């Protein structure tokens, strides 16, 4: 676990880390939904949406408007 976390610190491996995180969140949401606990699926679904938004923002190259 620590080896994986340390490997993901480097910028070229962050995409792999994001994809691994997305896979974990999909598995968590699916498991909870299969068991019928729909309210508990909100947190994995929210984390997955935020993760996908960050990935899409990175790939489209959106720049921050905070340059002063």
C-alpha positions in Angstrom: 0.0 0.0 0.0 2.8 2.4 0.9 4.7 1.5 -2.3 1.6 2.3 -4.4 1.0 5.6 -2.6 4.6 6.7 -3.0 4.6 5.7 -6.7 1.5 7.9 -7.2 3.2 11.0 -5.9 5.1 11.4 -9.2 3.1 13.3 -11.8 3.3 10.7 -14.6 1.6 8.1 -12.3 -1.2 10.4 -11.0 -3.5 9.4 -13.9 -3.1 5.7 -12.9 -3.9 6.6 -9.3 -7.0 8.5 -10.4 -8.1 5.5 -12.5 -7.5 3.2 -9.5 -9.5 5.5 -7.3 -12.3 5.6 -9.8 -12.3 1.8 -10.0 -12.5 1.6 -6.2 -15.4 4.1 -6.0 -17.3 2.2 -8.8 -16.8 -1.0 -6.9 -17.9 0.5 -3.6 -21.0 2.1 -5.1 -21.9 -1.0 -6.9 -21.6 -3.2 -3.8 -23.8 -0.8 -1.8 -26.4 -0.6 -4.5 -26.6 -4.4 -4.9 -27.2 -4.7 -1.2 -30.0 -2.1 -1.4 -28.5 0.6 0.8 -29.2 3.4 -1.6 -28.4 6.2 0.9 -25.0 4.8 1.6 -24.2 4.9 -2.1 -24.1 8.7 -2.0 -20.6 9.1 -0.7 -18.9 6.7 -3.3 -21.0 8.3 -6.0 -20.0 11.8 -4.9 -16.3 10.9 -4.7 -16.5 9.3 -8.2 -18.1 12.4 -9.6 -15.5 14.7 -8.1 -12.7 12.4 -9.3 -14.1 12.4 -12.9 -14.6 16.1 -12.8 -10.9 16.5 -11.8 -9.8 14.2 -14.5 -11.8 15.9 -17.2 -10.6 19.3 -16.0 -7.0 18.1 -16.3 -7.5 16.6 -19.8 -9.2 19.7 -21.2 -6.5 21.9 -19.8 -8.8 24.4 -18.1 -6.6 27.2 -16.6 -7.4 28.9 -13.3 -8.6 32.4 -13.6 -6.8 33.4 -10.4 -3.7 34.8 -12.1 -3.0 38.2 -10.7 
